[in-house]
Amino acid sequence: MVAVSANRLELLQIADAVAREKSIDRSIVIAAMEDAIAKAARSRYGQETDIHADINSKTGELRLARHLLVVDEVENTATEITLDGARRHNPAAQVGDTIADTLPPFDFGRIAAQSAKQVIVQKVREAERDRQYDEYKDRIGDVLNGLVKRVEYGNVVVDLGRGEGILRRDELLPRETVKTGDRIRAYIYDVRREPRGPQIFLSRTHPQFMAKLFAQEVPEIYDGIVEIKAVARDPGSRAKIAVISRDQSVDPVGACVGMRGSRVQAVVNELQGEKIDIIPWNPDIATFIVNALAPAEVVKVVLDEDRERIEVVVPDAQLSLAIGRRGQNVRLATQLTGWDIDIMTEQEESERRQKEFAERTKMFSEALDLDEMMGQLLTSEGFTSVEEIAYVPISELASIEGFDEDTAAELQSRALKHLAEVEEALDARRKELGVEDEVKTVPGVTSKMLVAFGENDIKTIEDLAGCATDDLVGWSERKDGETIRHAGALDGFEFSREDAEALIMQARVAAGWIEAEPEAEGEDTPAEDA
């Protein structure tokens, strides 16, 4: 450790060397040295003494000064001075001013030198941590090259040059072996400031790692001509990547594959042989899902946009290909598109349609007191409920082959009578369950819902207003690796979360908990002719 009486340029040389080695600002090192020298001086002059050290950053000259507060009556001679004493140093001194009393240079003792060294080391380490955090916090999402420094219990510490990153065991590719000294590429997915220093978290399994590798290999992606819209990975096994081109003359799939597969092969090699399906992205969700299920062929798709579910029909021989090994293909397609995908064969779809046809025929036959043939006729015409028959224009029923206006009128009469009987039964059940009449006044509430409310102990407007969305539509949770579904009061109804939120808000308005939002001026007003 350098004594205060050492060559003044030696202090600057030490500061320059430490700043270069640790890649931190020279002024931070000089400030750390000033703190260390001040601490060492306090060990000589007393710990209560307010000592400040100042090193000239150009000449290396060191000045030590004791700061004393000017007071009327001195209580602590180590930190205070009388006004008369202060005016001997500075004739203009006033009570409340601070006087700097210059101290002579001295040589550190062994203990003082060790203490000063610890201060410098600590300050430099803190500055180095701040520098690392500031440097890497804005690099989240980058792919970096590093050198494997050590492997601890399967976790890999990577030397990034100006910092260290941690590659946890679960962020490594399956069956990937890493040894000390290996060069490795990884994706920065998080940087955190922690007491022991910034933690730079790396990953080789993150979906965006593959996207960044493609950006490095495919100039069209780097230039923004081809865009990666979505990525789904089963790390080390298989992946799907959806791409689209902003230039009609550039084939996005061909650009990613490269000449004789050279570009995609470079990514595959980096990912230890992970198979990659490159899929053209399409704004039409049905087309996109058909593409995502490649290489399986799709015969038909049925969309349910409210629940973001899609039913996909494939040939019987293509079922295993569409599902993939252990459900991998359909799972990756689901991740890629964000839609739940149900896959069935043509035979399963045919059986289901036959079952639905039989159930609807039976429902019409029993509700409207018809023979089986007339029930089948109504079903084949596309009617799905008694309500449709009750409220459809008579002319539409009369246009069915074999029907006339009298038959249509009789059918509607029977349908209306059946609905009235059902409504009466539901109302009786609602009263039996103790659901108050006021709940019927909430907009959007039906008789079936009232019965469901009663069966779930929702009997007043206040009960309904106090519900959460999950109470009505249910919720799911993961437990021990399994998804457990908890039913809501309106399970079985075609009722979305948005519908449930709107219904609860209507109940709160009806209960007087909140005021109805005023309709915006001009809303739903037809535009005047120009």
C-alpha positions as CSV (number, residue, x, y, z in Angstrom):
1,M,0.0,0.0,0.0
2,V,1.3,3.5,-0.9
3,A,2.1,5.9,1.9
4,V,0.8,9.4,1.8
5,S,4.4,10.6,1.5
6,A,4.9,8.5,-1.7
7,N,5.7,10.0,-5.0
8,R,2.6,12.0,-6.0
9,L,2.6,10.5,-9.6
10,E,2.6,7.0,-8.1
11,L,-1.0,7.6,-6.9
12,L,-2.1,8.5,-10.4
13,Q,-0.3,5.5,-12.0
14,I,-2.1,3.2,-9.6
15,A,-5.4,4.8,-10.4
16,D,-4.8,4.5,-14.1
17,A,-3.8,0.8,-13.8
18,V,-6.9,-0.1,-11.7
19,A,-9.2,1.8,-14.0
20,R,-7.9,0.0,-17.1
21,E,-7.9,-3.4,-15.5
22,K,-11.5,-3.1,-14.1
23,S,-12.8,-1.1,-17.1
24,I,-14.2,1.7,-14.8
25,D,-13.8,5.4,-14.8
26,R,-10.5,6.8,-13.4
27,S,-12.3,9.4,-11.3
28,I,-14.1,6.6,-9.4
29,V,-10.8,5.0,-8.5
30,I,-9.3,8.3,-7.3
31,A,-12.5,9.0,-5.2
32,A,-12.1,5.5,-3.7
33,M,-8.4,6.3,-2.9
34,E,-9.5,9.6,-1.3
35,D,-12.0,7.8,0.9
36,A,-9.4,5.2,1.9
37,I,-6.8,7.8,2.8
38,A,-9.4,9.7,4.8
39,K,-10.3,6.6,6.7
40,A,-6.6,5.8,7.5
41,A,-6.1,9.4,8.7
42,R,-9.1,9.0,11.1
43,S,-7.3,6.0,12.6
44,R,-4.5,8.4,13.5
45,Y,-6.4,11.6,14.4
46,G,-9.5,10.0,15.9
47,Q,-12.6,8.3,14.5
48,E,-14.8,11.3,15.3
49,T,-12.7,13.6,13.3
50,D,-14.2,14.8,10.0
51,I,-11.2,14.3,7.7
52,H,-11.3,14.8,4.0
53,A,-8.6,13.8,1.5
54,D,-8.3,15.4,-1.9
55,I,-6.1,14.1,-4.8
56,N,-5.4,16.4,-7.7
57,S,-6.3,14.3,-10.8
58,K,-3.6,16.1,-12.9
59,T,-0.6,16.5,-10.5
60,G,-1.3,13.7,-8.0
61,E,-0.9,16.2,-5.1
62,L,-2.6,15.1,-1.9
63,R,-4.2,17.4,0.6
64,L,-5.5,16.3,4.0
65,A,-7.9,18.6,5.9
66,R,-9.9,18.4,9.1
67,H,-13.3,20.1,8.8
68,L,-14.5,21.9,11.9
69,L,-17.9,23.5,12.5
70,V,-17.8,27.1,13.8
71,V,-20.0,27.3,17.0
72,D,-20.4,29.7,20.0
73,E,-19.6,27.1,22.5
74,V,-17.5,24.0,21.8
75,E,-18.8,20.6,23.0
76,N,-16.6,18.3,20.8
77,T,-13.2,19.6,20.1
78,A,-12.7,17.0,17.3
79,T,-15.5,18.4,15.2
80,E,-16.1,22.0,16.4
81,I,-14.2,25.3,16.8
82,T,-15.0,28.6,18.5
83,L,-15.6,31.7,16.4
84,D,-12.4,33.3,17.7
85,G,-10.4,30.3,16.8
86,A,-12.0,30.1,13.4
87,R,-11.2,33.8,12.6
88,R,-7.5,33.0,13.1
89,H,-7.8,30.8,10.0
90,N,-10.4,33.0,8.2
91,P,-11.2,36.5,9.4
92,A,-14.6,36.4,7.6
93,A,-15.7,33.2,9.4
94,Q,-19.3,33.2,10.9
95,V,-21.1,30.8,13.3
96,G,-22.4,27.8,11.2
97,D,-19.5,28.0,8.7
98,T,-17.1,25.1,8.2
99,I,-13.4,25.6,8.5
100,A,-10.8,23.4,6.7
101,D,-7.8,22.8,8.9
102,T,-4.9,21.5,6.8
103,L,-3.1,18.4,8.3
104,P,0.5,17.4,7.6
105,P,1.3,14.2,5.5
106,F,2.1,11.0,7.3
107,D,3.0,7.4,6.7
108,F,0.4,4.7,7.0
109,G,0.9,2.0,9.7
110,R,0.3,-1.6,8.7
111,I,-3.2,-1.8,10.1
112,A,-4.2,1.6,8.6
113,A,-2.8,0.6,5.2
114,Q,-4.7,-2.7,5.3
115,S,-7.9,-0.9,6.2
116,A,-7.4,1.6,3.4
117,K,-6.8,-1.2,0.9
118,Q,-10.1,-2.8,1.9
119,V,-12.0,0.5,1.3
120,I,-10.4,0.8,-2.2
121,V,-11.2,-2.8,-3.1
122,Q,-14.8,-2.4,-1.9
123,K,-15.4,0.8,-3.8
124,V,-13.8,-0.5,-7.0
125,R,-15.8,-3.7,-6.8
126,E,-19.1,-1.7,-6.4
127,A,-18.1,0.5,-9.4
128,E,-17.3,-2.6,-11.4
129,R,-20.7,-4.1,-10.6
130,D,-22.5,-0.8,-11.5
131,R,-20.6,-0.7,-14.8
132,Q,-21.5,-4.3,-15.6
133,Y,-25.2,-3.8,-14.8
134,D,-25.3,-0.6,-16.9
135,E,-23.6,-2.3,-19.8
136,Y,-25.8,-5.4,-19.9
137,K,-29.2,-4.1,-18.8
138,D,-29.9,-2.8,-22.2
139,R,-28.7,-5.9,-24.0
140,I,-31.6,-8.2,-22.9
141,G,-32.6,-9.9,-26.1
142,D,-29.1,-10.1,-27.6
143,V,-27.1,-13.3,-28.4
144,L,-23.6,-13.2,-27.1
145,N,-20.5,-15.4,-27.5
146,G,-18.7,-16.5,-24.3
147,L,-16.2,-18.8,-22.9
148,V,-17.2,-21.5,-20.4
149,K,-15.4,-20.5,-17.2
150,R,-16.7,-23.3,-14.9
151,V,-19.5,-25.8,-14.5
152,E,-21.2,-26.0,-11.1
153,Y,-23.8,-28.7,-10.5
154,G,-24.9,-28.6,-14.1
155,N,-25.1,-24.7,-14.1
156,V,-22.6,-23.1,-16.5
157,V,-20.8,-19.8,-15.7
158,V,-19.9,-18.0,-18.9
159,D,-17.2,-15.4,-19.3
160,L,-18.7,-12.7,-21.6
161,G,-15.5,-10.6,-21.6
162,R,-16.7,-7.7,-19.5
163,G,-18.9,-9.7,-17.2
164,E,-20.1,-13.2,-16.2
165,G,-23.3,-14.8,-17.2
166,I,-25.1,-17.8,-15.7
167,L,-26.5,-20.5,-17.9
168,R,-28.7,-22.7,-15.7
169,R,-29.1,-26.4,-16.2
170,D,-32.7,-26.0,-17.4
171,E,-31.7,-23.4,-19.9
172,L,-29.3,-25.8,-21.6
173,L,-30.4,-28.0,-24.5
174,P,-31.2,-31.6,-23.4
175,R,-28.2,-34.0,-23.6
176,E,-25.9,-31.0,-24.3
177,T,-22.5,-31.5,-22.7
178,V,-20.4,-28.4,-21.9
179,K,-16.8,-28.4,-20.7
180,T,-14.6,-25.7,-19.2
181,G,-12.9,-23.7,-22.0
182,D,-15.7,-24.3,-24.6
183,R,-16.9,-21.4,-26.7
184,I,-20.7,-21.0,-26.4
185,R,-23.5,-18.8,-27.8
186,A,-26.5,-17.9,-25.6
187,Y,-29.4,-15.5,-25.4
188,I,-29.6,-12.9,-22.6
189,Y,-33.2,-13.1,-21.2
190,D,-32.8,-11.2,-17.9
191,V,-30.3,-8.9,-16.1
192,R,-30.9,-8.3,-12.4
193,R,-29.1,-6.0,-9.9
194,E,-28.3,-8.1,-6.8
195,P,-26.2,-7.5,-3.7
196,R,-23.5,-9.9,-4.8
197,G,-23.3,-8.2,-8.2
198,P,-25.4,-8.1,-11.4
199,Q,-26.8,-11.5,-12.5
200,I,-26.8,-12.0,-16.2
201,F,-29.1,-14.9,-17.1
202,L,-28.5,-16.7,-20.3
203,S,-30.6,-19.3,-22.2
204,R,-30.2,-21.7,-25.1
205,T,-33.7,-23.0,-24.9
206,H,-35.6,-19.6,-25.2
207,P,-37.7,-19.4,-28.4
208,Q,-36.1,-16.0,-29.2
209,F,-32.6,-17.6,-29.2
210,M,-33.6,-19.4,-32.4
211,A,-35.1,-16.3,-33.9
212,K,-31.9,-14.3,-33.2
213,L,-29.8,-17.1,-34.8
214,F,-31.9,-16.9,-37.9
215,A,-31.4,-13.1,-37.9
216,Q,-27.6,-13.7,-37.9
217,E,-27.7,-16.3,-40.7
218,V,-30.4,-14.7,-42.9
219,P,-29.6,-11.2,-44.3
220,E,-33.2,-10.6,-45.3
221,I,-34.3,-11.0,-41.6
222,Y,-31.5,-8.6,-40.4
223,D,-32.6,-6.1,-43.1
224,G,-36.3,-6.3,-42.2
225,I,-37.4,-7.7,-45.5
226,V,-38.4,-11.0,-43.9
227,E,-40.1,-10.9,-40.4
228,I,-40.3,-13.6,-37.9
229,K,-43.9,-13.5,-36.6
230,A,-43.9,-16.4,-34.1
231,V,-41.6,-19.1,-32.7
232,A,-42.4,-22.3,-30.8
233,R,-39.8,-24.7,-29.6
234,D,-39.5,-28.1,-27.9
235,P,-35.7,-27.5,-27.2
236,G,-33.3,-30.0,-28.6
237,S,-36.1,-31.9,-30.5
238,R,-38.3,-29.8,-32.8
239,A,-39.3,-26.2,-33.5
240,K,-41.7,-24.3,-35.7
241,I,-41.0,-20.7,-36.9
242,A,-43.5,-18.6,-38.8
243,V,-42.2,-16.0,-41.3
244,I,-43.6,-13.4,-43.6
245,S,-42.0,-11.3,-46.4
246,R,-42.6,-7.6,-46.8
247,D,-41.4,-7.9,-50.4
248,Q,-43.5,-10.0,-52.8
249,S,-40.4,-10.9,-54.8
250,V,-38.8,-12.6,-51.7
251,D,-39.9,-16.0,-50.7
252,P,-39.7,-16.0,-46.8
253,V,-39.4,-19.7,-46.4
254,G,-36.7,-20.0,-49.2
255,A,-34.7,-17.1,-47.7
256,C,-34.6,-18.9,-44.3
257,V,-33.7,-22.3,-45.8
258,G,-30.9,-20.9,-48.0
259,M,-29.1,-22.5,-50.9
260,R,-29.3,-26.3,-50.4
261,G,-30.4,-25.6,-46.8
262,S,-27.2,-23.9,-45.8
263,R,-28.8,-21.2,-43.6
264,V,-31.2,-23.4,-41.7
265,Q,-28.5,-26.1,-41.3
266,A,-26.3,-23.5,-39.6
267,V,-29.0,-22.9,-37.0
268,V,-29.8,-26.6,-36.7
269,N,-26.1,-27.3,-36.0
270,E,-26.0,-24.6,-33.3
271,L,-29.1,-26.1,-31.7
272,Q,-27.6,-29.7,-31.6
273,G,-29.7,-31.1,-34.4
274,E,-33.1,-29.6,-33.4
275,K,-35.5,-30.1,-36.4
276,I,-37.0,-26.8,-37.6
277,D,-40.2,-26.4,-39.6
278,I,-40.3,-23.0,-41.4
279,I,-43.9,-22.0,-42.0
280,P,-45.3,-19.1,-44.0
281,W,-47.4,-16.8,-41.7
282,N,-50.8,-15.9,-42.9
283,P,-53.2,-13.2,-41.4
284,D,-56.1,-15.7,-42.0
285,I,-56.0,-17.8,-38.8
286,A,-57.5,-20.9,-40.5
287,T,-54.8,-20.9,-43.2
288,F,-52.1,-20.2,-40.7
289,I,-53.1,-23.1,-38.5
290,V,-53.3,-25.4,-41.6
291,N,-49.7,-24.3,-42.4
292,A,-48.6,-24.8,-38.8
293,L,-49.8,-28.4,-38.7
294,A,-47.5,-29.3,-41.6
295,P,-46.5,-31.9,-42.7
296,A,-50.0,-33.3,-41.9
297,E,-52.7,-32.6,-44.5
298,V,-55.9,-30.9,-43.3
299,V,-59.3,-31.7,-44.9
300,K,-61.5,-29.1,-43.0
301,V,-61.3,-26.6,-40.2
302,V,-64.1,-25.2,-38.0
303,L,-63.3,-21.9,-36.1
304,D,-64.7,-20.9,-32.7
305,E,-63.4,-17.3,-32.6
306,D,-65.0,-16.4,-29.2
307,R,-63.1,-19.2,-27.4
308,E,-60.1,-19.1,-29.7
309,R,-60.5,-22.8,-30.5
310,I,-60.3,-24.6,-33.8
311,E,-61.4,-28.1,-34.8
312,V,-59.2,-29.6,-37.5
313,V,-60.3,-32.6,-39.5
314,V,-57.5,-34.8,-41.1
315,P,-57.7,-38.0,-43.1
316,D,-57.6,-41.2,-40.9
317,A,-54.1,-42.1,-42.0
318,Q,-52.8,-38.6,-41.1
319,L,-53.9,-38.5,-37.5
320,S,-50.7,-39.7,-35.9
321,L,-48.7,-37.3,-38.2
322,A,-50.9,-34.4,-37.2
323,I,-50.6,-35.1,-33.5
324,G,-46.9,-35.9,-33.7
325,R,-44.8,-38.0,-31.3
326,R,-46.2,-37.5,-27.8
327,G,-48.4,-34.7,-29.1
328,Q,-45.4,-32.6,-30.2
329,N,-46.7,-31.4,-33.6
330,V,-50.1,-30.2,-32.4
331,R,-48.5,-28.7,-29.2
332,L,-46.0,-26.7,-31.2
333,A,-48.7,-25.5,-33.6
334,T,-50.8,-24.4,-30.6
335,Q,-47.9,-22.4,-29.2
336,L,-47.2,-20.9,-32.6
337,T,-50.7,-19.8,-33.3
338,G,-52.0,-19.1,-29.8
339,W,-55.2,-21.1,-30.6
340,D,-56.3,-24.3,-28.9
341,I,-56.4,-27.0,-31.6
342,D,-58.7,-30.1,-31.5
343,I,-57.7,-32.7,-34.1
344,M,-60.1,-35.4,-35.3
345,T,-60.3,-37.9,-38.2
346,E,-62.9,-37.8,-40.9
347,Q,-64.5,-40.9,-39.4
348,E,-64.7,-39.3,-35.9
349,E,-66.2,-36.2,-37.4
350,S,-68.7,-38.2,-39.4
351,E,-69.7,-40.1,-36.3
352,R,-70.1,-36.9,-34.3
353,R,-72.2,-35.3,-36.9
354,Q,-74.4,-38.4,-37.1
355,K,-74.8,-38.3,-33.3
356,E,-75.6,-34.5,-33.3
357,F,-78.2,-35.2,-36.1
358,A,-79.8,-37.9,-34.1
359,E,-79.9,-35.8,-30.9
360,R,-81.5,-32.8,-32.6
361,T,-84.0,-35.0,-34.4
362,K,-85.0,-36.5,-31.1
363,M,-85.2,-33.1,-29.5
364,F,-87.5,-31.7,-32.2
365,S,-89.7,-34.9,-32.2
366,E,-90.2,-34.7,-28.4
367,A,-90.6,-30.9,-28.0
368,L,-92.9,-30.4,-31.0
369,D,-94.7,-33.8,-30.9
370,L,-93.5,-34.8,-34.4
371,D,-92.7,-38.0,-36.1
372,E,-89.0,-38.9,-36.7
373,M,-89.1,-38.0,-40.4
374,M,-90.3,-34.4,-39.8
375,G,-87.7,-34.1,-37.0
376,Q,-85.0,-35.2,-39.5
377,L,-86.3,-32.8,-42.1
378,L,-86.0,-29.8,-39.7
379,T,-82.5,-30.9,-38.6
380,S,-81.3,-31.3,-42.2
381,E,-82.6,-27.8,-43.0
382,G,-80.1,-26.4,-40.4
383,F,-82.4,-25.7,-37.5
384,T,-80.6,-26.3,-34.2
385,S,-83.1,-25.2,-31.5
386,V,-86.8,-24.8,-30.8
387,E,-86.3,-21.0,-30.4
388,E,-85.2,-20.8,-34.1
389,I,-88.5,-22.5,-35.2
390,A,-90.6,-20.3,-32.9
391,Y,-89.3,-17.0,-34.1
392,V,-88.2,-17.6,-37.8
393,P,-90.5,-16.0,-40.4
394,I,-93.4,-18.4,-41.4
395,S,-92.4,-18.0,-45.0
396,E,-89.0,-19.6,-44.3
397,L,-90.7,-22.7,-42.7
398,A,-93.3,-22.9,-45.5
399,S,-90.5,-22.9,-48.1
400,I,-89.3,-26.3,-46.9
401,E,-90.1,-29.0,-49.4
402,G,-93.3,-30.8,-48.3
403,F,-94.4,-27.9,-45.9
404,D,-97.2,-25.4,-46.5
405,E,-98.2,-22.3,-44.6
406,D,-100.7,-24.2,-42.4
407,T,-98.0,-26.7,-41.5
408,A,-95.5,-23.9,-40.7
409,A,-98.1,-22.1,-38.6
410,E,-98.8,-25.2,-36.6
411,L,-95.1,-25.9,-36.1
412,Q,-94.6,-22.3,-34.8
413,S,-97.6,-22.6,-32.5
414,R,-96.2,-25.9,-31.0
415,A,-92.8,-24.3,-30.6
416,L,-94.1,-21.3,-28.8
417,K,-96.3,-23.5,-26.5
418,H,-93.2,-25.6,-25.7
419,L,-91.1,-22.6,-24.9
420,A,-93.8,-21.2,-22.6
421,E,-94.0,-24.6,-20.8
422,V,-90.2,-24.6,-20.4
423,E,-90.2,-21.0,-19.2
424,E,-93.0,-21.8,-16.6
425,A,-91.0,-24.8,-15.3
426,L,-87.8,-22.8,-15.1
427,D,-89.6,-20.0,-13.2
428,A,-91.1,-22.4,-10.8
429,R,-87.7,-24.0,-10.2
430,R,-86.2,-20.5,-9.7
431,K,-88.8,-19.6,-7.0
432,E,-88.2,-23.0,-5.4
433,L,-84.5,-22.2,-5.1
434,G,-85.3,-18.8,-3.6
435,V,-83.9,-16.5,-6.4
436,E,-85.5,-13.1,-6.0
437,D,-87.6,-11.5,-8.8
438,E,-85.3,-8.5,-8.9
439,V,-82.5,-10.6,-10.4
440,K,-84.7,-11.2,-13.5
441,T,-84.4,-7.4,-14.2
442,V,-80.7,-7.5,-14.7
443,P,-80.1,-7.1,-18.5
444,G,-78.8,-10.3,-20.1
445,V,-80.1,-12.7,-17.4
446,T,-82.2,-15.6,-18.8
447,S,-84.5,-18.0,-16.9
448,K,-81.9,-20.8,-17.3
449,M,-79.3,-18.6,-15.8
450,L,-81.6,-17.8,-12.8
451,V,-81.9,-21.5,-12.1
452,A,-78.1,-21.9,-12.4
453,F,-77.7,-18.9,-10.0
454,G,-80.0,-20.5,-7.5
455,E,-78.2,-23.8,-7.6
456,N,-75.0,-21.9,-6.8
457,D,-76.4,-19.8,-3.9
458,I,-76.7,-16.6,-5.9
459,K,-80.2,-15.4,-4.9
460,T,-80.2,-11.6,-4.8
461,I,-78.9,-8.8,-7.0
462,E,-76.3,-8.1,-4.2
463,D,-75.1,-11.7,-4.5
464,L,-74.7,-11.4,-8.3
465,A,-73.0,-7.9,-7.9
466,G,-70.5,-9.4,-5.4
467,C,-69.4,-12.2,-7.8
468,A,-66.0,-12.3,-9.5
469,T,-65.7,-13.3,-13.1
470,D,-64.3,-16.7,-12.1
471,D,-67.4,-17.3,-10.0
472,L,-69.5,-17.3,-13.1
473,V,-67.3,-18.9,-15.8
474,G,-64.9,-20.9,-13.7
475,W,-61.1,-21.0,-13.7
476,S,-58.2,-23.4,-14.1
477,E,-55.0,-23.9,-12.1
478,R,-51.9,-26.0,-12.4
479,K,-51.3,-28.4,-9.5
480,D,-48.7,-31.2,-9.4
481,G,-48.2,-30.8,-13.2
482,E,-51.9,-31.2,-14.0
483,T,-54.4,-28.6,-15.0
484,I,-57.4,-28.7,-12.7
485,R,-60.7,-27.1,-13.9
486,H,-63.0,-25.4,-11.3
487,A,-66.5,-25.0,-12.6
488,G,-68.4,-21.7,-12.5
489,A,-72.1,-21.0,-11.9
490,L,-72.7,-20.6,-15.7
491,D,-70.6,-23.6,-16.8
492,G,-72.3,-25.1,-19.9
493,F,-73.6,-21.8,-21.1
494,E,-72.1,-20.1,-24.1
495,F,-70.7,-17.3,-21.9
496,S,-67.3,-15.6,-22.3
497,R,-65.3,-13.8,-19.6
498,E,-66.2,-10.5,-21.2
499,D,-69.9,-11.4,-21.1
500,A,-69.6,-12.3,-17.4
501,E,-67.8,-9.0,-16.6
502,A,-70.6,-7.1,-18.4
503,L,-73.3,-9.0,-16.5
504,I,-71.7,-8.3,-13.1
505,M,-71.3,-4.6,-13.9
506,Q,-75.1,-4.5,-14.8
507,A,-75.9,-6.1,-11.5
508,R,-73.8,-3.6,-9.6
509,V,-75.6,-0.8,-11.4
510,A,-79.0,-2.4,-10.6
511,A,-77.9,-2.8,-6.9
512,G,-76.9,0.9,-6.7
513,W,-73.2,0.2,-6.1
514,I,-72.1,2.2,-9.1
515,E,-73.7,4.6,-11.6
516,A,-74.3,3.5,-15.2
517,E,-71.8,5.1,-17.6
518,P,-73.5,7.8,-19.7
519,E,-73.6,6.9,-23.4
520,A,-71.3,8.8,-25.6
521,E,-72.9,11.7,-27.5
522,G,-73.8,10.7,-31.0
523,E,-73.3,7.0,-30.3
524,D,-75.5,4.8,-32.5
525,T,-76.8,7.9,-34.3
526,P,-77.1,7.4,-38.1
527,A,-74.9,9.7,-40.0
528,E,-76.7,12.5,-41.9
529,D,-76.6,12.3,-45.7
530,A,-74.0,14.6,-47.1
